[in-house]
Amino acid sequence: MSDSLGLRPWMSAPATVAVFDALEAEGGPDCARFVGGSVRNALVGRPIDDLDIATTLTPDRVTKALKAAKLKAVPTGVEHGTVTAVSDHKPHEITTLRRDVSTDGRRATVAFTTDWTLDAQRRDLTLNALYASRDGTIFDPTGQGLADARAGRIAFVGEPLERLHEDYLRILRFFRFYAHFGRGPPDAAAVAACAALKDHIDTLAAERISKELLKLLAADDPRPAVRLMDETGVLEVILKAPTNLRRFEALVEIEADQLFECEPVLRLAALLPDDQIAAGRLAGRLRLANAGRDRIIAALAPTPMLKSWMSPREIRREVYRADAFTFRDRAKLAWAAAPRTATTMQWRGMIALAEGWVKPTFPLTGAEVMSAGAPKGPLVGQILREVEDWWIDHDFIDDKLSAIEKLKSVVQGLAY
């Protein structure tokens, strides 16, 4: 018993009180405590996203307790001790205290326990092995979690190599938590262990890797963590490609300076070489969602080259041929890759123009091409494309009659 969070609003919310009341009715006082993210985030002043609860009750008794209190019990991971309570439509993940029986680096066989210290010893990082009672009293079984959380020190519970051999995903979790919570030099023992076991990342499911990577890249400033990943060789194991750290770091700086929203998928694109084929392979290997894959490939298109001095007419042409979203991505990457000679106003102006311009609709149809004398068939599309190119080159002229006159001249000039 080391400290107290005080009674926070999320602790005293009626939905959460109902869950604790139900558990204590079955297991007695202090059979349940908040654990992990909520305690850690409250301690360092971060928003609370999820409410995880640890308990000495076994899953069957948790389910019994919730049903007795008329709360919904969802068996989300009973084999690992997890039941989700739904109280007033809000989920509360409840997990029985556990100790590892065996591990293979990807999954663990666990046994339930009532020992809070044993449960803490199987957790990954000291700042994640903190518990709090419903009144806010903090429990720190490792003796290091409280100090580490306050100092921004990301350290494994116990021996780093042992923790990593239990689950190699913890290599990425170390860097992710360093990106979000770390301050100062990284823990040397943790870094050495991650470097030594980095090749085991390849044994993990692709979805687990990509999820951790994108969470890491979502940090306000992931640059120190990504540099460290590069220095240890972890980044190379994940990407299997040369990295563009300079562009990545410049993009993060631009986002911060210009108050742009940080976008993990675009940050990942910035890290990759300008090779759409290689990017597609990486996206497939990491099992990225189709939208993320397509966005990365589009952002890394080699042509046209975007320059800060492009005219409004050129910008509109490129936005029309792609779309404002893709143009903005490509402009940000070009901005990050460019020498610092171009002014911020030029790049910002390009992006603002692209986002504010309403893409016009080409005024002619295939029926009008045939009305002008072209026969039905593939030639109709060819003629439409030629007239559309003329229309684009004339900056999307808002004069349908002029477009029709151009159509007639094209039809008359073709031999078919």
N, C-alpha and C positions, 0 to 999 in steps of 0.2 A: 504494500500500500504506500504509494509514493507521493501522490499529488491528486488534484481534483480539477476537472473541467468546469465544475459548477453545474447547475441544472440548466441545460440548454433547451430551447424551444422544441427541437426535434426529439429530445428525450421525453418531454412531457406532453407530446402530441397525443390526443385521445387514442388514435389507432395504434400507436406504439405502446402506450400504457396498457391497452387491452391485451396485447401479445404477452407482455411481461407478467401481467396478472394471471393469465392463463397458465403460463409455464410455472410460475411460483405456486399456483394452486395445486399443481401436480408434484413439483419437486422441492418446494420449500424456498425460503429466502436465499438469495445469491446462487440460485441454480442456473442463472442466465446472466450474461454480460454482453455489452456491445464489444465488437472486436474489429481490428483491422482499420479499413479505410475511414470509417466515421470517426474513430478515436484519433487517428493520425491527423486527419484533415482539420478536425476541431482544434487540435493542439497547436497546429501551425497556421491557423486562420484561413483555411481553404474551405470552399463550399462542400457541403455534404451531399454526395450523390446517392449512395445506397446505404441501407441499414442492414448490416450483418450482425447476427447474434450467435454467440457460442453458448453451449449449454452442457450440463452434466447429464441431461436426460437422453436416453436412447431415442432413435427416430420413431419407434412405435409409441413411446410414451409422449413424445412431442405431438404426434398426430392425435393421440387420445386427448391430450390436454387442449389442443386447439378445437377439436370437435366438441368437447364438453363446454367450451366457451362460445360455441356457435361461430367459430372462425373457420375459414376455408383452409384446408391443408393440402398442398400440392407436393407430391413426392418427386421433387426435381433431381434428386441424386441420393436416394436412400442408401445405396450400396456404399457410398462414401459419407453417409451420415447427414445428408442435407434434406430438409423439408422447408418449403416456402409457405409462410403464413400470409394470407391475404386478409388484411384488416382495413375496413373502410376503403376498399379498392387499392390499397397500398401494399406492395410486396415487402416482406421481411424475411430474409434468408436465414434460416436457423440451422446450425451445424453442431452435431455432437462432438465433444472433445475427442481427439484421436491421437494415436501414435502409429508410426509406420512399422509394419511387420516386414515388408520387403518392397524394394523399388528396383526399376530397371532403367531409370533415366527418362522415362516417358510417362509411366503410370505407377501408382503405388497400391499395395494391399495394406489396408489399415485395420486396426482394432480400436474399439471404443474404449474410453477411459474416463475417469472422473478427476484426473490430475491436471490442473491448469498448467503446471510447469511442463509436463510431458507434451501437452498440446502446443505450447509456445515453442518448444525445442524443435518441432517438426516444421515450423513456419520458415519462410525464406529469409526475410530481412528483419532486423531488430525493430525498426520503426513500424513494421506490420504485425509485431507480436505484442501489441498493447491491448489491454482490455479495460473496460469501464463499466462500473455498476450503474444501475438505473438512476442513481443520484449523482453520478459524475465522478465518483472516486476512481482513480486510475490504478491499474495493477500492471506491473512491469516484471514478469517472471524471469526474463533474461538479465535483468539488472542494467541493460544498456539502451533499451528502446526509447525511453523518455529523453535521455541526454542526446542520443543520436538524432531523434526527430527534431529537437530544438536546435541542434548544431548543423543540421543539413548533412549529416554524415550517413552515407548509405553503406551499411555493413551487413554481412550475412550473420545469421544466428549460428554461433559455434564455428566449426571449421568450414571454410568456404568450399573446399573440394568435396567434402561430404555432402553439403547442401546441393551442390551442382550435380553430383552423381545421382542424387535422388530424382532430379528433374532438370534436364538440360535447358528447358525453357527459362530457367532462372538466370541464365547468362543474359538473355535479352531483358528480363525483368530488372536485373541490376542496372543496365544502361537506361532503361525506361524511367526507373525511379530516380536515377541520378539526373536525368534530363528535367524531371518535374520538381524534385525536392532537394537535389544536391546543392551544396555550397562548399566552396573551397576545394582543395586537392582531393581526388578520389582515394578511397581506401586501398592501400597498396596490395594487401593480401587478396582482396576481392578481385582487383584488376588482374593480378597474376593468375588466379584460378580461372577466370574467364578466358584469358589468353591460352592457357594450357589445354582447356577442354573445348575450344571453339569449334573444332571439326565435328563434334557430336551434335551440333545444331542441325546437321544434315539428316539426323535420325528422327527429327520432329515432324509432325504433320504440318504441311504447308500453311494451312489455315491458322494454326497457332502462331507461326512465325510472322505472317503478314499482320495479324491482329496486334501483336506486340510492337512490331515495327511502326505501324501507323499511329498507335497510341504514343509511342516515343516521339514521332515527328510532329505530334499535335502539341507538344510542350511550347510554352511561350518562346523559349530560346533553347533549342535542342543542340546548338552548335558544339558546346563543350563535350556533350555525350557522344555526338557523332564523330568528333575528332578522336575521342578515346576509342571508339569502335574501330576507326580506321587504323589507329596506332597498334591495336592489339590483333588486327587481322580479322576481327569478327565481321566487319562490314563486307570484306571480300568474300567470306564464306556465304553470306546471305545473298549478295548481289551477283556474284560470279561474273563481274564486269569491272572495268576501270571506273573509278569514281570521279565526279566533278565537284570536289569539295569547295573550290573557289566559287562556283556559280551557286551552289547550295547556300553557302554562308552569306553571299551577297543578297540572295533572295530573302533570307530570314531578316537581314538588316533592312532591306527595302520595306518589307511588311511592317516591321516595327516603326520605322521612320514615317511611313505614309499612312499608318493606321489601317492597313489592309488586313482583312481576316486571314488568319493563318490557315493554310489548306494542306493537310498532310500528303494528299495524293500529288499535288503540284510540287511539294518539297521533294518527294520521292523522284519525280521526273527530273528535277533539277540536279539530283545526285547522279543521274545516269548519263552515259555518253549520248551524243546525237545520233542514235542508231535505232530506227523504229523496229527493225527486225529483232534486235537484241532485247529491246524493251518489251516486245510482245512475248518473247520467250520467258523473260523474267516474270511478267504478269501471269503467264500460264503456270510457271513453276510455283509461284506463291499463291496461286488460286485466287487472285484478286477478282473482285466483282467485275462483271462486264463493263459497267460504267466507268470504273476506275481504270481498267485496262485500256478502254477506248480513249479516255481522256489523256492518259500518258502518251499513247502512240500519236495522237493528234498534236499534242503539245511539242513533240520532238520532230515534227515534220521538217525536213531539211530546206524546203523552199515553200514560199518565197522568203528570202532573208528580210527580217524586219529591222529597220533602222529608225533612229529617233527623229531623223529629219524628213520622214515620209510626209508627203502632202496629204491634206484631207481627202483629196480625190483618190489617192493610192490606198489610203486606209479604208475608205468606203468599199473600194473594189475587193480588198482582201476579206473584209467582214462579210461581204455578200457571198464570196466563194466558199467561205467556211461558215462561221457564225460569230457573234460577238463574244460568246463564252470562250471559244477556242482561240480567237484572236487575242483576247485578254491574257489567257495563259501563255501564249507564245510571246506576247509583248513583255510580260513579266520575266520570262526566261531570257529573252534578248536583252532586256534592261540589266538583269543580273550578270550576264556574260560580257556586257559592253564595258569599255574603258570608262573611267569616271569623267570623261570630257563632256558628254552630253548632259544637258541640264535636266534636273528632275521635272521641271515644268513640261519639257518636250514629251517625256515618257508618260507623265500623268495626263497630258493633253490627248495623246494617242488613245489611251485607255478610256478616258472620259468620252471622247468622240465615238468610239466603238460601242460603248454601252448606251449612249444616248441616241444613236442614229436608228431610225426605224427602217428596217430593211424593206425596200419596195418590191412589188410583185411585177415580174416581167409582163408587159401588157398584151402580148400576142399568144395565140394558141395554135395547135396543129390544124384546127378547122380553118383558121384564117390563112394558113400557108396553102392549104389545098384550094381555097377560094381564090388565091392569087395565081393559081395555075399549076401548082406542083402536084404530081400524081401521088396517090396514097402509097405509103411504104416507108422504107428506111430513110429516103431522101428528105422526108418531112422533118425528121429529127435533126438531120444535118443542117438544113436551112435554118431551123429555129435556133440552133446553137450559134450559127454564124451571125444571125441578126442580134442575138442576145449579147455576143461578144462586142458588136458595134455599140449596142445600147449601154453596156458597161463602160466601154472606152469613152463614151460621151457623158459619163457621170450620171447614168440612169435618167436620161432626159425625160422630163415629164410632158411628153408630147406624142400621143399615140399616132397621130397622123404622120409624123416624121418617121416613126418606126414602121408604119405601113408602107411608106414610100421606099424605105430601105429594103423592106421585104420584097417589094415588087422588083427592084433593081437586082436583087440577088437571084430571084426566080428567073428573071429574063436572062441573066448572065450564065445560067447553068445549062449545060447540054445534057438532056436526059432522054 
